[in-house]
């Protein structure tokens, strides 16, 4: 059984409390954005930005992925490549049918 010092435990608890406070604050920001008089586009964009930040906090700290930078970068690179393929294949098909 591993032994942790009280300082190590306090550090981890402090980190988790700070992440919780950040998530709560971002939830309040999300609710506040819904009350703004914005059109659909900017409202969705702001909501996605806040949700991405919240998701990143959860993944990094609660799922312990903050030390897995190489794996995350490779995953993002593969995701970007798949996104580009999925965007350009239909576009090239559409342009071929339109004979442009």
C-alpha positions in Angstrom: 0.0 0.0 0.0 1.5 3.3 -1.0 1.9 6.0 1.6 1.1 9.7 0.8 2.2 12.6 2.9 -0.4 15.1 4.0 1.2 17.7 1.8 0.7 15.6 -1.3 -2.9 14.9 -0.4 -3.6 18.6 0.3 -2.1 19.4 -3.1 -4.4 17.0 -4.9 -7.4 18.1 -3.0 -6.6 21.7 -3.8 -6.2 20.9 -7.5 -9.6 19.1 -7.6 -11.3 21.9 -5.7 -9.9 24.5 -8.1 -11.1 22.4 -11.1 -14.6 22.1 -9.5 -14.7 25.9 -9.0 -13.7 26.5 -12.6 -16.4 24.0 -13.9 -19.0 25.7 -11.7 -18.0 29.1 -12.9 -18.1 27.9 -16.6 -21.5 26.5 -16.0 -22.7 29.9 -14.8 -21.1 31.4 -17.9 -23.0 29.0 -20.1 -26.3 29.9 -18.4 -25.5 33.6 -18.7 -24.7 33.2 -22.5 -28.2 31.7 -22.9 -29.7 34.9 -21.6 -27.8 37.2 -24.0 -29.6 38.5 -27.0 -27.5 36.7 -29.6 -28.4 35.1 -32.9 -28.1 31.3 -33.2 -24.6 31.3 -34.8 -22.7 33.3 -32.1 -24.7 31.7 -29.3 -23.8 28.2 -30.5 -20.1 29.2 -31.0 -19.8 30.6 -27.5 -21.6 27.6 -26.0 -19.2 25.2 -27.9 -16.2 27.2 -26.7 -17.3 27.0 -23.1 -18.2 23.3 -23.4 -14.8 22.6 -25.0 -13.0 24.2 -22.1 -15.1 22.3 -19.6 -14.5 19.0 -21.4 -10.8 19.7 -21.5 -10.7 20.3 -17.7 -12.6 17.1 -17.0 -10.4 15.1 -19.4 -7.1 16.5 -18.1 -7.8 16.3 -14.3 -10.5 13.8 -13.6 -9.4 11.4 -16.3 -5.7 12.0 -15.5 -4.9 12.8 -19.2 -2.8 15.8 -18.4 0.4 13.8 -18.5 -0.5 12.0 -21.8 0.4 14.8 -24.1 1.9 12.7 -26.9 -1.1 10.4 -27.1 -3.4 13.4 -27.1 -1.5 15.1 -29.9 -1.5 12.0 -32.1 -5.2 11.5 -31.5 -5.9 15.1 -32.5 -3.7 14.7 -35.6 -5.6 11.5 -36.7 -9.0 13.3 -36.0 -7.9 16.3 -38.1 -6.9 14.0 -40.9 -10.2 12.1 -40.8 -12.1 15.4 -40.7 -10.3 16.7 -43.7 -11.0 13.5 -45.7 -14.7 13.6 -44.7 -14.9 17.2 -45.8 -13.0 17.1 -49.1 -14.4 13.8 -50.5 -18.0 15.1 -50.8 -16.7 18.5 -52.0 -14.6 16.9 -54.8 -17.6 14.7 -55.8 -19.9 17.7 -55.9 -17.3 19.7 -58.0 -16.9 16.7 -60.4 -20.7 16.5 -60.9 -20.9 20.2 -61.5 -17.9 20.0 -63.9 -16.1 22.9 -62.4 
